[in-house]
Amino acid sequence: MKTVRNIDVKNKKVLVREDFNVPLSDGKITDDSKIKEALPTINYLKDQGAKIILMSDLGKPDGHAVTELRMDLIAERLEKLLNLHVENIDEIVGDTTRESISNLIPGEIILIENLGFSGGEYSNNNDFARGLANLADVYVNDAFSIADKEYASNVGITKYLPSYAGLTMEKESSKLNDFLYNINHPFVFLVAGTDVEGKMSVIERFINIADNVLVAGLPALAFLKAQGYHTGKIKVSDRAVSMAKALISESKLEHTNIKLPDDFMVAESIYAGAPHKFVSSKNIPEDMYVVDIGPKTFSEFNKIIYDAELALWNGPVGVYEIADFEWGSRSMAQSFASTQGKTVVMGQDTLNLINKFNKSSYINMLSNHRDIALKYLEGVELPAIRVLEESK
């Protein structure tokens, strides 16, 4: 895959697809990590004398202009982070945009309007892709987080411009390739969190790769319910249970490398100060909530993780946001920080808890692109990466 380092961009108009689709609340950006991820590519292009045209979508405007989803907030945050003026254009492709681009000097930056305001973006419309391409001399895709999508701005456009990967796209792809093709054993995968159905196919994939798959959180409850045990007041969908049953049938759970919790912490409610206790995973009270793993589970999981040459973690094992229920997640974070093997943590919630317990500096690879990363590791083709690899 060719990267932006493989081309001389001096005095060239470079159109860069970033993912500035950040969360908003009351007219404010609540998490600017996606914007910060774009800075290395933007700064590189600026230092190389490129004329930089940035583009992204924001929110879900569904092809219509929405005042609250204009790119003003993104431009303001970029200016603050770059300490540089960013011209914000109130249209995507049009006379105003073209005139502003024609007036750019090397090192200057323009941010065009929310791509989602056009229906052609998400439908990968050829005319829309061609219109975007006509704005520039070179295209750079730096939006790894949407590599599984087939949009006009990350797939269609590559038919009309020389196309290259940005530095974030290169870094994330390289990290995952290194992981995928250099798996050391024993390899342990800890999967938890709340997205049950989304993780069942991942578990199925990894039981053939990992030496141990440690399952906690809601995915563990799906397996327990599939075996006829109560899961308390937390509801598990019928589809998730069916998926768990299929995995049990295929892998013969009692003889496989899937490890389920021996015990849990349960609470009367999911609030700070709620009465709670530890119970066997086979005896979860019907009137209580599972909020964390128990000490027996931690002891078993900790030993397996400590002995691993490679340990991958996706999903909190409990309600770590509440101090009363953070014990299991804090303990797992310590396990990952203490093992001598290579460690990989992915998913925003998991990164949040790693940061909360001040363990991020002990982890070898951190990625908040959980969905993309897991698809990549599953061997699912990512259209945006495929077209970059095919680009000549």
LOKOLZA-614888 format. One line per 4 residues: number of its first residue (from 1); their letters; for each residue x, y, z of C-alpha. Coordinates in nm, 2 decimals. Layout:
<pts>
NUM = A = X Y Z; ...
</pts>
This chain:
<pts>
1 = MKTV = 0.00 0.00 0.00; 0.15 0.33 -0.11; 0.16 0.60 0.15; 0.18 0.98 0.14
5 = RNID = 0.55 0.95 0.19; 0.58 0.79 -0.16; 0.49 1.11 -0.35; 0.62 1.46 -0.37
9 = VKNK = 0.33 1.68 -0.27; 0.50 2.02 -0.29; 0.27 2.28 -0.44; 0.01 2.00 -0.51
13 = KVLV = -0.35 2.02 -0.41; -0.40 1.72 -0.18; -0.75 1.61 -0.08; -0.75 1.42 0.25
17 = REDF = -1.03 1.20 0.38; -1.02 1.21 0.76; -1.28 1.08 1.01; -1.39 1.39 1.21
21 = NVPL = -1.72 1.22 1.30; -1.68 1.31 1.67; -1.95 1.29 1.94; -2.13 1.62 2.00
25 = SDGK = -2.34 1.74 2.30; -2.51 2.08 2.34; -2.31 2.22 2.05; -1.97 2.10 2.19
29 = ITDD = -1.73 1.83 2.10; -1.71 1.58 2.38; -1.42 1.37 2.25; -1.17 1.50 2.00
33 = SKIK = -0.95 1.19 1.98; -1.04 1.14 1.61; -0.93 1.49 1.53; -0.60 1.44 1.71
37 = EALP = -0.54 1.12 1.51; -0.54 1.33 1.19; -0.27 1.57 1.31; 0.04 1.37 1.20
41 = TINY = -0.08 1.35 0.83; -0.20 1.71 0.83; 0.13 1.83 0.98; 0.33 1.62 0.74
45 = LKDQ = 0.15 1.76 0.43; 0.19 2.11 0.57; 0.57 2.06 0.62; 0.60 1.92 0.27
49 = GAKI = 0.44 2.23 0.11; 0.11 2.07 0.01; -0.21 2.27 -0.04; -0.44 2.08 0.20
53 = ILMS = -0.81 2.02 0.15; -0.97 1.82 0.43; -1.30 1.64 0.42; -1.52 1.43 0.65
57 = DLGK = -1.87 1.35 0.74; -2.02 1.44 1.08; -2.33 1.29 1.25; -2.61 1.14 1.04
61 = PDGH = -2.75 1.41 0.82; -2.88 1.15 0.56; -2.81 1.36 0.26; -2.96 1.69 0.40
65 = AVTE = -2.79 2.00 0.53; -2.83 2.02 0.91; -2.72 2.34 1.08; -2.60 2.16 1.39
69 = LRMD = -2.38 1.93 1.18; -2.19 2.19 0.99; -1.81 2.16 1.02; -1.75 2.49 1.21
73 = LIAE = -1.67 2.31 1.54; -1.43 2.08 1.36; -1.25 2.37 1.20; -1.23 2.55 1.54
77 = RLEK = -1.08 2.25 1.71; -0.83 2.19 1.43; -0.72 2.55 1.45; -0.66 2.52 1.82
81 = LLNL = -0.47 2.19 1.79; -0.27 2.30 1.48; -0.22 2.66 1.60; -0.29 2.74 1.24
85 = HVEN = -0.59 2.90 1.05; -0.82 2.65 0.89; -1.06 2.80 0.63; -1.41 2.65 0.67
89 = IDEI = -1.61 2.63 0.35; -1.99 2.60 0.36; -2.02 2.38 0.06; -1.87 2.05 -0.06
93 = VGDT = -1.82 2.09 -0.43; -1.90 2.43 -0.59; -1.78 2.76 -0.71; -1.69 2.89 -0.36
97 = TRES = -1.49 2.58 -0.29; -1.31 2.58 -0.61; -1.22 2.95 -0.58; -1.09 2.90 -0.22
101 = ISNL = -0.88 2.61 -0.34; -0.74 2.82 -0.63; -0.62 3.08 -0.37; -0.44 2.83 -0.15
105 = IPGE = -0.07 2.87 -0.10; 0.15 2.58 0.01; 0.09 2.48 0.38; -0.25 2.63 0.40
109 = IILI = -0.56 2.43 0.49; -0.93 2.42 0.38; -1.20 2.22 0.54; -1.50 2.16 0.31
113 = ENLG = -1.86 2.10 0.42; -2.00 1.79 0.58; -1.99 1.51 0.32; -2.30 1.36 0.47
117 = FSGG = -2.50 1.66 0.34; -2.48 1.49 0.00; -2.67 1.17 -0.07; -2.39 1.07 -0.31
121 = EYSN = -2.14 1.01 -0.03; -2.29 0.71 0.13; -2.42 0.56 -0.19; -2.07 0.58 -0.35
125 = NNDF = -2.21 0.78 -0.64; -1.97 0.81 -0.93; -2.06 1.17 -1.02; -2.01 1.28 -0.66
129 = ARGL = -1.68 1.10 -0.63; -1.56 1.25 -0.96; -1.67 1.60 -0.84; -1.45 1.55 -0.53
133 = ANLA = -1.16 1.43 -0.73; -1.18 1.74 -0.95; -1.08 1.95 -0.65; -0.73 1.81 -0.62
137 = DVYV = -0.42 1.66 -0.78; -0.37 1.38 -0.52; -0.60 1.19 -0.29; -0.50 1.07 0.06
141 = NDAF = -0.71 0.84 0.27; -0.63 0.87 0.64; -0.97 0.75 0.78; -0.89 0.40 0.90
145 = SIAD = -1.20 0.40 1.12; -1.43 0.38 0.81; -1.21 0.14 0.61; -1.50 -0.11 0.61
149 = KEYA = -1.73 0.14 0.44; -1.77 0.19 0.07; -1.83 0.56 0.03; -1.76 0.80 -0.26
153 = SNVG = -1.49 0.98 -0.05; -1.29 0.67 0.05; -1.35 0.42 -0.23; -1.51 0.58 -0.54
157 = ITKY = -1.27 0.87 -0.56; -0.97 0.64 -0.61; -1.08 0.57 -0.97; -1.01 0.94 -1.05
161 = LPSY = -0.70 1.04 -0.86; -0.36 0.90 -0.77; -0.44 0.76 -0.42; -0.23 0.71 -0.11
165 = AGLT = -0.27 0.61 0.25; -0.22 0.87 0.52; 0.00 0.82 0.82; -0.28 0.71 1.05
169 = MEKE = -0.41 0.46 0.79; -0.05 0.33 0.75; 0.01 0.31 1.12; -0.31 0.12 1.21
173 = SSKL = -0.28 -0.12 0.91; 0.08 -0.19 0.99; 0.01 -0.26 1.36; -0.27 -0.50 1.27
177 = NDFL = -0.06 -0.67 1.00; 0.22 -0.71 1.25; -0.03 -0.86 1.50; -0.20 -1.09 1.24
181 = YNIN = 0.12 -1.23 1.09; 0.33 -1.26 1.40; 0.11 -1.44 1.65; 0.31 -1.59 1.93
185 = HPFV = 0.18 -1.87 2.15; 0.04 -1.91 2.40; -0.21 -1.66 2.26; -0.49 -1.54 2.49
189 = FLVA = -0.80 -1.34 2.38; -1.01 -1.18 2.65; -1.35 -1.08 2.50; -1.62 -0.91 2.71
193 = GTDV = -1.83 -0.59 2.70; -2.20 -0.55 2.60; -2.21 -0.61 2.23; -2.30 -0.98 2.24
197 = EGKM = -2.40 -1.06 1.89; -2.12 -0.86 1.74; -1.86 -1.06 1.92; -1.99 -1.41 1.87
201 = SVIE = -1.84 -1.43 1.52; -1.52 -1.30 1.66; -1.51 -1.57 1.92; -1.58 -1.83 1.65
205 = RFIN = -1.29 -1.70 1.46; -1.05 -1.69 1.75; -1.12 -2.04 1.89; -0.93 -2.16 1.59
209 = IADN = -0.64 -1.92 1.65; -0.61 -1.85 2.02; -0.49 -2.10 2.28; -0.74 -1.96 2.52
213 = VLVA = -1.05 -1.74 2.47; -1.16 -1.58 2.80; -1.52 -1.47 2.78; -1.67 -1.23 3.03
217 = GLPA = -1.94 -0.96 3.03; -2.26 -1.01 2.84; -2.11 -1.26 2.59; -2.04 -1.49 2.89
221 = LAFL = -2.40 -1.46 3.00; -2.52 -1.57 2.65; -2.31 -1.89 2.69; -2.45 -1.95 3.04
225 = KAQG = -2.81 -1.89 2.93; -2.75 -2.13 2.63; -2.66 -2.40 2.89; -2.98 -2.34 3.08
229 = YHTG = -2.85 -2.12 3.37; -3.01 -1.79 3.49; -2.85 -1.47 3.40; -3.02 -1.24 3.65
233 = KIKV = -3.20 -0.92 3.55; -2.97 -0.85 3.26; -3.15 -0.95 2.94; -2.97 -1.15 2.67
237 = SDRA = -3.13 -1.16 2.32; -3.26 -1.49 2.18; -3.04 -1.44 1.88; -2.73 -1.41 2.10
241 = VSMA = -2.83 -1.73 2.29; -2.88 -1.91 1.96; -2.53 -1.80 1.84; -2.39 -1.92 2.17
245 = KALI = -2.56 -2.26 2.13; -2.42 -2.30 1.78; -2.07 -2.23 1.91; -2.12 -2.48 2.20
249 = SESK = -2.25 -2.74 1.95; -1.96 -2.68 1.71; -1.68 -2.67 1.97; -1.81 -2.89 2.25
253 = LEHT = -1.76 -2.62 2.51; -1.64 -2.85 2.79; -1.35 -2.96 2.57; -1.26 -2.64 2.40
257 = NIKL = -1.03 -2.34 2.49; -1.32 -2.11 2.57; -1.31 -2.02 2.94; -1.62 -1.88 3.11
261 = PDDF = -1.63 -1.71 3.45; -1.66 -1.93 3.76; -1.81 -1.65 3.96; -1.95 -1.30 3.93
265 = MVAE = -2.03 -0.99 4.14; -2.40 -0.93 4.14; -2.58 -0.62 4.26; -2.94 -0.52 4.34
269 = SIYA = -2.91 -0.22 4.10; -2.65 -0.07 3.87; -2.58 0.24 4.09; -2.30 0.34 4.32
273 = GAPH = -2.36 0.21 4.68; -2.60 -0.07 4.57; -2.58 -0.38 4.78; -2.36 -0.64 4.60
277 = KFVS = -2.20 -0.98 4.66; -2.01 -1.26 4.48; -2.19 -1.57 4.36; -2.12 -1.88 4.15
281 = SKNI = -2.18 -1.83 3.78; -2.42 -2.12 3.80; -2.63 -1.96 4.07; -2.70 -1.60 3.96
285 = PEDM = -3.00 -1.47 4.15; -3.29 -1.38 3.92; -3.35 -1.05 4.10; -2.99 -0.92 4.07
289 = YVVD = -2.76 -0.77 3.80; -2.43 -0.91 3.70; -2.19 -0.62 3.73; -1.84 -0.77 3.74
293 = IGPK = -1.64 -1.09 3.75; -1.55 -1.26 4.08; -1.22 -1.34 4.25; -1.21 -1.71 4.14
297 = TFSE = -1.25 -1.59 3.78; -0.98 -1.33 3.82; -0.74 -1.58 3.96; -0.79 -1.82 3.67
301 = FNKI = -0.79 -1.55 3.40; -0.48 -1.38 3.56; -0.27 -1.69 3.55; -0.36 -1.76 3.18
305 = IYDA = -0.28 -1.40 3.09; 0.04 -1.39 3.28; 0.17 -1.69 3.10; 0.07 -1.56 2.76
309 = ELAL = 0.32 -1.46 2.49; 0.04 -1.26 2.32; -0.27 -1.12 2.50; -0.55 -0.94 2.32
313 = WNGP = -0.84 -0.77 2.51; -1.16 -0.62 2.38; -1.44 -0.52 2.62; -1.47 -0.43 2.99
317 = VGVY = -1.54 -0.73 3.21; -1.77 -0.53 3.44; -1.93 -0.19 3.50; -1.60 -0.02 3.55
321 = EIAD = -1.75 0.33 3.55; -1.89 0.27 3.90; -1.62 0.24 4.17; -1.80 -0.04 4.35
325 = FEWG = -1.80 -0.25 4.04; -1.46 -0.17 3.89; -1.26 -0.44 4.07; -1.26 -0.70 3.79
329 = SRSM = -1.17 -0.45 3.51; -0.90 -0.29 3.73; -0.76 -0.64 3.80; -0.76 -0.74 3.43
333 = AQSF = -0.58 -0.41 3.35; -0.32 -0.49 3.60; -0.28 -0.84 3.45; -0.23 -0.70 3.10
337 = ASTQ = 0.02 -0.45 3.24; 0.21 -0.72 3.42; 0.25 -1.00 3.16; 0.58 -1.03 2.99
341 = GKTV = 0.41 -1.11 2.66; 0.30 -0.87 2.39; -0.03 -0.70 2.47; -0.30 -0.55 2.25
345 = VMGQ = -0.60 -0.36 2.38; -0.88 -0.24 2.14; -1.21 -0.07 2.16; -1.29 0.27 2.31
349 = DTLN = -1.44 0.14 2.63; -1.14 -0.08 2.69; -0.90 0.20 2.62; -1.10 0.42 2.86
353 = LINK = -1.06 0.18 3.15; -0.69 0.12 3.07; -0.64 0.50 3.09; -0.86 0.52 3.41
357 = FNKS = -0.63 0.28 3.59; -0.31 0.44 3.44; -0.19 0.12 3.26; -0.18 0.25 2.90
361 = SYIN = 0.20 0.30 2.91; 0.24 -0.08 2.98; 0.04 -0.19 2.68; 0.22 -0.26 2.35
365 = MLSN = -0.06 -0.17 2.11; -0.37 0.04 2.17; -0.64 0.08 1.91; -0.98 0.25 1.95
369 = HRDI = -1.09 0.12 1.61; -1.24 -0.19 1.75; -1.49 -0.27 1.48; -1.24 -0.23 1.20
373 = ALKY = -0.96 -0.40 1.39; -1.17 -0.71 1.46; -1.30 -0.73 1.10; -0.94 -0.70 0.99
377 = LEGV = -0.84 -0.98 1.22; -1.13 -1.19 1.11; -1.01 -1.17 0.75; -1.30 -0.96 0.63
381 = ELPA = -1.20 -0.75 0.33; -1.19 -0.38 0.40; -1.29 -0.19 0.07; -1.10 0.13 0.15
385 = IRVL = -0.78 -0.06 0.20; -0.83 -0.28 -0.10; -0.86 0.01 -0.34; -0.55 0.17 -0.19
389 = EESK = -0.36 -0.15 -0.25; -0.49 -0.17 -0.60; -0.42 0.20 -0.68; -0.14 0.25 -0.94
</pts>
